[in-house]
Amino acid sequence: MWIREEGPDDIDAIGEVVRAAFAGGVPGDGRLETRIVDSLRADRALAVSLVADIDGRIAGHIAFSPARPSRDGDGWYVLGPVSVDPAHQGHGVGSALVRAGLRLLQEQEANGCVVLGDPAWYGRFGFRAEPALTLPGAPAEAFQALRFTDAASAGVVVLHPAFGHHEKD
């Protein structure tokens, strides 16, 4: 398995992987997640976009885009979505993508990363629910952060509009 940055020739395959990864029993059959990735790409908001290449075939994808806590919010990113082709799930592809993406963010001197997801799965990478950072409408235990620095970032986290979370006035 080779983890690498997405290239122009990968876009269709990424869309197929995202749809397949989220089709199983999820309302919308992966259309929402595909729309998020496509919107981030169209707005040039994909800060990090990696693929897992197995024998020349895209087996997984992960996206990171800017996120902004309302206080001291520079240098933050949101992880998501992470998608793995069902044929490759359970074999470490998703974990490898997460680790590689987080390493790249640290190399770029990011302050941290947030994610909305399963605390047990993301906890393996150091993500923890953090009351100082919130996402309106998200369950507190599922919205997690991983700090890379001691920046005092806090408050409501604003994501790209593709995620459907908007800053409350």
C-alpha positions in Angstrom: 0.0 0.0 0.0 1.3 3.4 -1.0 -0.2 6.5 0.7 0.2 9.5 -1.6 -1.3 12.9 -2.4 -4.3 12.8 -4.8 -3.6 13.6 -8.4 -6.0 14.8 -11.2 -6.3 11.2 -12.5 -7.6 10.0 -9.1 -10.7 12.1 -8.9 -13.2 9.7 -10.4 -11.8 6.7 -8.4 -11.9 8.8 -5.2 -15.6 9.5 -5.9 -16.3 5.8 -6.4 -14.5 4.8 -3.1 -16.3 7.5 -1.1 -19.7 6.4 -2.5 -18.9 2.7 -1.9 -17.5 3.3 1.6 -20.7 5.1 2.8 -23.3 3.2 0.8 -23.8 0.4 3.3 -27.0 1.1 5.2 -26.4 4.9 5.4 -29.1 7.2 4.1 -28.1 8.8 0.9 -25.8 6.0 -0.2 -22.6 8.1 0.1 -23.9 11.1 -1.9 -23.4 13.5 1.1 -19.8 12.5 1.6 -19.1 12.6 -2.1 -20.6 16.1 -2.2 -18.4 17.2 0.7 -15.2 16.1 -1.0 -16.2 17.5 -4.4 -17.2 20.9 -2.8 -13.9 21.1 -0.8 -12.0 20.3 -4.0 -14.0 22.8 -6.1 -13.4 25.6 -3.5 -9.7 24.6 -3.2 -10.3 23.9 0.5 -8.6 20.5 0.5 -5.6 21.3 2.6 -4.5 17.6 2.5 -6.1 15.0 0.3 -4.4 11.6 0.4 -5.2 8.3 -1.3 -4.2 4.7 -0.4 -3.0 3.1 -3.6 -2.9 -0.7 -3.7 -1.5 -2.1 -6.9 -2.5 1.0 -8.9 -6.0 1.0 -7.6 -7.4 3.6 -5.1 -8.5 1.7 -2.0 -9.1 4.7 0.3 -9.1 8.5 0.6 -8.9 11.0 3.4 -9.6 14.7 3.3 -8.5 17.5 5.6 -9.8 21.1 5.3 -9.3 24.2 7.3 -11.4 24.6 10.5 -11.5 27.8 12.6 -12.2 27.9 16.4 -13.7 31.3 17.3 -10.8 32.1 19.7 -7.1 31.8 18.6 -8.3 29.7 15.6 -5.4 29.7 13.2 -3.8 26.5 12.0 -6.7 24.1 12.7 -8.1 21.5 10.3 -11.0 19.1 10.2 -10.5 15.4 9.3 -13.2 14.0 7.1 -14.4 12.2 5.4 -12.1 9.2 5.5 -13.3 6.5 3.1 -12.1 3.0 2.5 -13.4 0.7 -0.3 -15.5 -2.1 1.5 -13.2 -4.8 0.0 -10.3 -3.2 2.0 -12.0 -2.3 5.2 -10.6 -3.8 8.3 -7.1 -4.1 6.9 -5.5 -0.9 8.3 -6.1 1.3 5.2 -8.1 3.9 7.1 -5.6 3.9 10.0 -2.7 4.4 7.6 -4.5 7.3 5.9 -5.3 9.0 9.3 -1.7 8.6 10.5 -0.2 9.9 7.3 -2.6 12.9 7.2 -1.9 13.9 10.8 1.8 13.6 10.3 1.6 16.0 7.3 -0.5 18.5 9.3 2.2 18.4 12.1 4.9 18.9 9.5 3.0 22.0 8.3 3.0 23.3 11.9 -0.8 23.0 12.4 -2.1 23.8 15.9 -4.5 20.9 15.8 -7.2 18.8 14.1 -10.9 18.2 14.9 -13.1 15.3 13.8 -16.7 14.3 14.2 -16.8 10.5 14.6 -16.7 7.4 16.7 -14.7 8.2 19.9 -13.3 4.7 20.2 -12.0 4.6 16.7 -10.5 8.2 16.6 -9.3 7.9 20.2 -6.6 5.5 18.9 -4.9 8.5 17.2 -5.1 10.8 20.2 -8.4 12.5 19.5 -10.4 13.4 22.7 -13.6 15.2 23.4 -12.6 18.7 24.4 -15.2 21.0 26.0 -13.3 24.1 25.0 -14.0 23.3 21.3 -17.6 22.9 20.2 -19.5 22.3 17.0 -23.1 23.4 17.0 -25.5 20.5 16.7 -22.8 17.8 17.2 -22.8 15.4 20.1 -20.1 16.6 22.5 -18.6 13.1 22.9 -18.3 12.7 19.1 -16.7 16.0 18.3 -13.1 15.5 19.2 -9.8 17.4 19.0 -6.1 16.5 18.7 -3.9 19.4 19.7 -0.4 19.6 18.2 0.7 22.7 20.1 -0.2 24.5 23.3 -2.2 27.2 21.4 -5.2 28.4 23.5 -7.7 27.7 20.7 -11.2 27.5 22.0 -14.9 28.3 21.1 -17.2 27.4 18.3 -15.4 25.7 15.4 -16.4 26.9 12.0 -16.1 24.4 9.1 -16.4 24.8 5.4 -20.0 25.2 4.3 -19.9 21.8 2.6 -20.2 20.2 6.0 -23.5 21.9 6.7 -22.4 23.3 10.0 -22.6 27.1 10.2 -21.5 29.6 12.7 -24.5 30.7 14.9 -25.1 34.4 15.1 
